[in-house]
Amino acid sequence: DHPEIVAGRAVLDFAAGCGVAGICAASRGGKVIANDIDPFAIIAIDVNAKLNNVALSVSGTDFLTAPTAPVEIVLAGDVCYEQAMARAAEHWLRARAREGALVLLSDPGRAYRPRVGLEFRAEYEVPTLLELEDREMRGTTIWRVLP
């Protein structure tokens, strides 16, 4: 919705899954690294980027434990689904915010989302599959993670 946020900037799609956020950012002029530690996600990102005629870099590095190259924008979608992952991701995302990155967290209301240190940015209804969720549409909120 806001291509000016990513255009010409270094963007990291953290825990990218199938790469939708990174592909969208790359299609809007972002210089994107799509990252996930799941080997199937890496394949999905690569296939989806090619299907959408989008160029981006793909990384399987575990950025929670390895040094991270500086980026200007971090996109993190639905990373608060499990307590240990949510805590580790929150710590890591706040560190990126302290470094000066704009960190955007998309969360559909998971139990382990941080309750403080977030700034509301937007809210959307997104279609879901009944095989994965208990309804056909699910709300998700975009938060800016504060340092």
Short mmCIF file of the C-alpha atoms (twelve columns), coordinates in Angstrom:
data_MODEL
# 
_entry.id   MODEL 
# 
loop_
_atom_site.group_PDB 
_atom_site.id 
_atom_site.type_symbol 
_atom_site.label_atom_id 
_atom_site.label_alt_id 
_atom_site.label_comp_id 
_atom_site.label_asym_id 
_atom_site.label_seq_id 
_atom_site.Cartn_x 
_atom_site.Cartn_y 
_atom_site.Cartn_z 
_atom_site.pdbx_PDB_model_num 
ATOM 1   C CA . ASP A 1   0.000   0.000   0.000   1 
ATOM 2   C CA . HIS A 2   2.932   2.368   0.556   1 
ATOM 3   C CA . PRO A 3   5.639   1.799   -2.087  1 
ATOM 4   C CA . GLU A 4   7.519   4.912   -0.967  1 
ATOM 5   C CA . ILE A 5   8.477   3.099   2.243   1 
ATOM 6   C CA . VAL A 6   10.544  0.439   0.444   1 
ATOM 7   C CA . ALA A 7   11.519  1.992   -2.900  1 
ATOM 8   C CA . GLY A 8   15.303  2.030   -3.254  1 
ATOM 9   C CA . ARG A 9   15.846  0.743   0.288   1 
ATOM 10  C CA . ALA A 10  17.496  -2.375  1.700   1 
ATOM 11  C CA . VAL A 11  14.635  -4.585  2.908   1 
ATOM 12  C CA . LEU A 12  14.763  -7.826  4.896   1 
ATOM 13  C CA . ASP A 13  11.713  -10.079 4.798   1 
ATOM 14  C CA . PHE A 14  12.412  -11.931 8.064   1 
ATOM 15  C CA . ALA A 15  10.902  -15.427 8.519   1 
ATOM 16  C CA . ALA A 16  9.521   -14.909 5.025   1 
ATOM 17  C CA . GLY A 17  7.555   -18.127 4.617   1 
ATOM 18  C CA . CYS A 18  6.546   -18.127 0.959   1 
ATOM 19  C CA . GLY A 19  8.005   -14.645 0.445   1 
ATOM 20  C CA . VAL A 20  4.850   -12.612 -0.188  1 
ATOM 21  C CA . ALA A 21  5.983   -9.492  1.731   1 
ATOM 22  C CA . GLY A 22  9.454   -9.555  0.191   1 
ATOM 23  C CA . ILE A 23  8.096   -10.101 -3.309  1 
ATOM 24  C CA . CYS A 24  5.716   -7.193  -2.860  1 
ATOM 25  C CA . ALA A 25  8.540   -4.970  -1.550  1 
ATOM 26  C CA . ALA A 26  10.811  -5.969  -4.443  1 
ATOM 27  C CA . SER A 27  8.046   -5.237  -6.945  1 
ATOM 28  C CA . ARG A 28  7.863   -1.739  -5.421  1 
ATOM 29  C CA . GLY A 29  11.581  -1.086  -5.875  1 
ATOM 30  C CA . GLY A 30  13.027  -2.470  -2.634  1 
ATOM 31  C CA . LYS A 31  16.388  -4.264  -2.616  1 
ATOM 32  C CA . VAL A 32  15.119  -7.359  -0.822  1 
ATOM 33  C CA . ILE A 33  16.615  -10.277 1.056   1 
ATOM 34  C CA . ALA A 34  13.921  -12.847 1.839   1 
ATOM 35  C CA . ASN A 35  15.006  -14.967 4.787   1 
ATOM 36  C CA . ASP A 36  13.695  -18.183 6.321   1 
ATOM 37  C CA . ILE A 37  15.372  -21.147 8.007   1 
ATOM 38  C CA . ASP A 38  12.904  -23.678 6.578   1 
ATOM 39  C CA . PRO A 39  14.364  -25.266 3.413   1 
ATOM 40  C CA . PHE A 40  10.862  -25.650 1.949   1 
ATOM 41  C CA . ALA A 41  10.267  -21.920 2.474   1 
ATOM 42  C CA . ILE A 42  13.495  -21.141 0.597   1 
ATOM 43  C CA . ILE A 43  12.215  -23.158 -2.370  1 
ATOM 44  C CA . ALA A 44  8.779   -21.499 -2.166  1 
ATOM 45  C CA . ILE A 45  10.312  -18.004 -2.067  1 
ATOM 46  C CA . ASP A 46  12.457  -18.738 -5.106  1 
ATOM 47  C CA . VAL A 47  9.554   -20.224 -7.092  1 
ATOM 48  C CA . ASN A 48  7.146   -17.428 -6.121  1 
ATOM 49  C CA . ALA A 49  9.656   -14.704 -6.987  1 
ATOM 50  C CA . LYS A 50  10.197  -16.256 -10.429 1 
ATOM 51  C CA . LEU A 51  6.448   -16.654 -10.996 1 
ATOM 52  C CA . ASN A 52  6.027   -12.963 -10.179 1 
ATOM 53  C CA . ASN A 53  9.034   -11.845 -12.272 1 
ATOM 54  C CA . VAL A 54  10.675  -10.290 -9.223  1 
ATOM 55  C CA . ALA A 55  14.375  -10.272 -8.403  1 
ATOM 56  C CA . LEU A 56  15.364  -10.703 -4.776  1 
ATOM 57  C CA . SER A 57  18.025  -12.487 -2.744  1 
ATOM 58  C CA . VAL A 58  17.118  -15.545 -0.706  1 
ATOM 59  C CA . SER A 59  18.850  -16.497 2.541   1 
ATOM 60  C CA . GLY A 60  18.518  -19.531 4.805   1 
ATOM 61  C CA . THR A 61  20.704  -18.033 7.548   1 
ATOM 62  C CA . ASP A 62  19.323  -18.096 11.085  1 
ATOM 63  C CA . PHE A 63  19.522  -14.369 11.741  1 
ATOM 64  C CA . LEU A 64  18.466  -14.876 15.358  1 
ATOM 65  C CA . THR A 65  21.898  -16.400 16.017  1 
ATOM 66  C CA . ALA A 66  24.088  -15.024 13.214  1 
ATOM 67  C CA . PRO A 67  25.264  -11.501 12.444  1 
ATOM 68  C CA . THR A 68  22.862  -9.566  10.253  1 
ATOM 69  C CA . ALA A 69  23.844  -7.151  7.511   1 
ATOM 70  C CA . PRO A 70  22.420  -3.679  8.128   1 
ATOM 71  C CA . VAL A 71  19.033  -3.063  6.511   1 
ATOM 72  C CA . GLU A 72  16.731  -0.071  6.386   1 
ATOM 73  C CA . ILE A 73  13.416  -1.950  6.569   1 
ATOM 74  C CA . VAL A 74  12.562  -5.228  8.313   1 
ATOM 75  C CA . LEU A 75  9.278   -6.952  7.513   1 
ATOM 76  C CA . ALA A 76  8.236   -9.687  9.949   1 
ATOM 77  C CA . GLY A 77  4.970   -11.518 9.445   1 
ATOM 78  C CA . ASP A 78  3.299   -13.757 12.035  1 
ATOM 79  C CA . VAL A 79  6.408   -14.599 14.071  1 
ATOM 80  C CA . CYS A 80  4.686   -14.586 17.491  1 
ATOM 81  C CA . TYR A 81  2.919   -17.943 17.181  1 
ATOM 82  C CA . GLU A 82  5.090   -19.719 19.775  1 
ATOM 83  C CA . GLN A 83  6.449   -18.339 23.059  1 
ATOM 84  C CA . ALA A 84  10.157  -19.073 22.525  1 
ATOM 85  C CA . MET A 85  10.115  -17.814 18.932  1 
ATOM 86  C CA . ALA A 86  8.157   -14.699 19.897  1 
ATOM 87  C CA . ARG A 87  10.645  -13.765 22.634  1 
ATOM 88  C CA . ALA A 88  13.676  -14.351 20.435  1 
ATOM 89  C CA . ALA A 89  12.101  -12.479 17.511  1 
ATOM 90  C CA . GLU A 90  11.081  -9.549  19.715  1 
ATOM 91  C CA . HIS A 91  14.617  -9.180  21.066  1 
ATOM 92  C CA . TRP A 92  16.090  -9.400  17.553  1 
ATOM 93  C CA . LEU A 93  13.535  -7.031  15.998  1 
ATOM 94  C CA . ARG A 94  14.045  -4.414  18.716  1 
ATOM 95  C CA . ALA A 95  17.819  -4.607  18.129  1 
ATOM 96  C CA . ARG A 96  17.216  -3.844  14.426  1 
ATOM 97  C CA . ALA A 97  15.006  -0.894  15.446  1 
ATOM 98  C CA . ARG A 98  17.781  0.408   17.748  1 
ATOM 99  C CA . GLU A 99  20.119  0.271   14.741  1 
ATOM 100 C CA . GLY A 100 17.736  2.615   12.924  1 
ATOM 101 C CA . ALA A 101 15.714  0.215   10.789  1 
ATOM 102 C CA . LEU A 102 11.992  0.656   10.336  1 
ATOM 103 C CA . VAL A 103 10.685  -2.650  11.714  1 
ATOM 104 C CA . LEU A 104 7.154   -3.653  10.746  1 
ATOM 105 C CA . LEU A 105 5.495   -6.635  12.427  1 
ATOM 106 C CA . SER A 106 2.316   -8.136  11.030  1 
ATOM 107 C CA . ASP A 107 0.375   -10.108 13.622  1 
ATOM 108 C CA . PRO A 108 -3.059  -11.762 13.412  1 
ATOM 109 C CA . GLY A 109 -3.588  -11.611 17.186  1 
ATOM 110 C CA . ARG A 110 -1.243  -14.328 18.408  1 
ATOM 111 C CA . ALA A 111 -1.003  -14.848 22.164  1 
ATOM 112 C CA . TYR A 112 2.720   -14.126 22.378  1 
ATOM 113 C CA . ARG A 113 2.791   -10.793 20.529  1 
ATOM 114 C CA . PRO A 114 4.507   -8.137  22.639  1 
ATOM 115 C CA . ARG A 115 1.978   -5.954  24.418  1 
ATOM 116 C CA . VAL A 116 4.205   -2.890  24.807  1 
ATOM 117 C CA . GLY A 117 6.690   -1.096  22.583  1 
ATOM 118 C CA . LEU A 118 4.570   -1.323  19.446  1 
ATOM 119 C CA . GLU A 119 3.036   1.482   17.434  1 
ATOM 120 C CA . PHE A 120 -0.164  0.779   15.479  1 
ATOM 121 C CA . ARG A 121 0.236   1.332   11.722  1 
ATOM 122 C CA . ALA A 122 -2.693  -0.406  9.954   1 
ATOM 123 C CA . GLU A 123 -5.250  -3.170  10.108  1 
ATOM 124 C CA . TYR A 124 -6.368  -5.497  7.316   1 
ATOM 125 C CA . GLU A 125 -8.739  -8.392  6.711   1 
ATOM 126 C CA . VAL A 126 -6.998  -11.145 4.761   1 
ATOM 127 C CA . PRO A 127 -8.427  -14.305 3.197   1 
ATOM 128 C CA . THR A 128 -7.414  -17.570 4.849   1 
ATOM 129 C CA . LEU A 129 -7.907  -21.259 4.209   1 
ATOM 130 C CA . LEU A 130 -10.246 -23.242 6.454   1 
ATOM 131 C CA . GLU A 131 -7.590  -25.954 6.522   1 
ATOM 132 C CA . LEU A 132 -5.341  -23.518 8.432   1 
ATOM 133 C CA . GLU A 133 -7.720  -21.222 10.285  1 
ATOM 134 C CA . ASP A 134 -11.191 -21.412 11.784  1 
ATOM 135 C CA . ARG A 135 -12.617 -18.798 9.380   1 
ATOM 136 C CA . GLU A 136 -12.300 -17.600 5.801   1 
ATOM 137 C CA . MET A 137 -11.139 -14.066 6.714   1 
ATOM 138 C CA . ARG A 138 -8.780  -13.084 9.502   1 
ATOM 139 C CA . GLY A 139 -7.798  -9.677  10.769  1 
ATOM 140 C CA . THR A 140 -4.141  -8.783  10.992  1 
ATOM 141 C CA . THR A 141 -2.502  -5.709  12.422  1 
ATOM 142 C CA . ILE A 142 0.672   -4.013  11.230  1 
ATOM 143 C CA . TRP A 143 2.777   -2.697  14.116  1 
ATOM 144 C CA . ARG A 144 5.949   -0.644  14.096  1 
ATOM 145 C CA . VAL A 145 8.363   -2.238  16.562  1 
ATOM 146 C CA . LEU A 146 9.943   0.405   18.760  1 
ATOM 147 C CA . PRO A 147 13.506  0.135   20.050  1 
# 
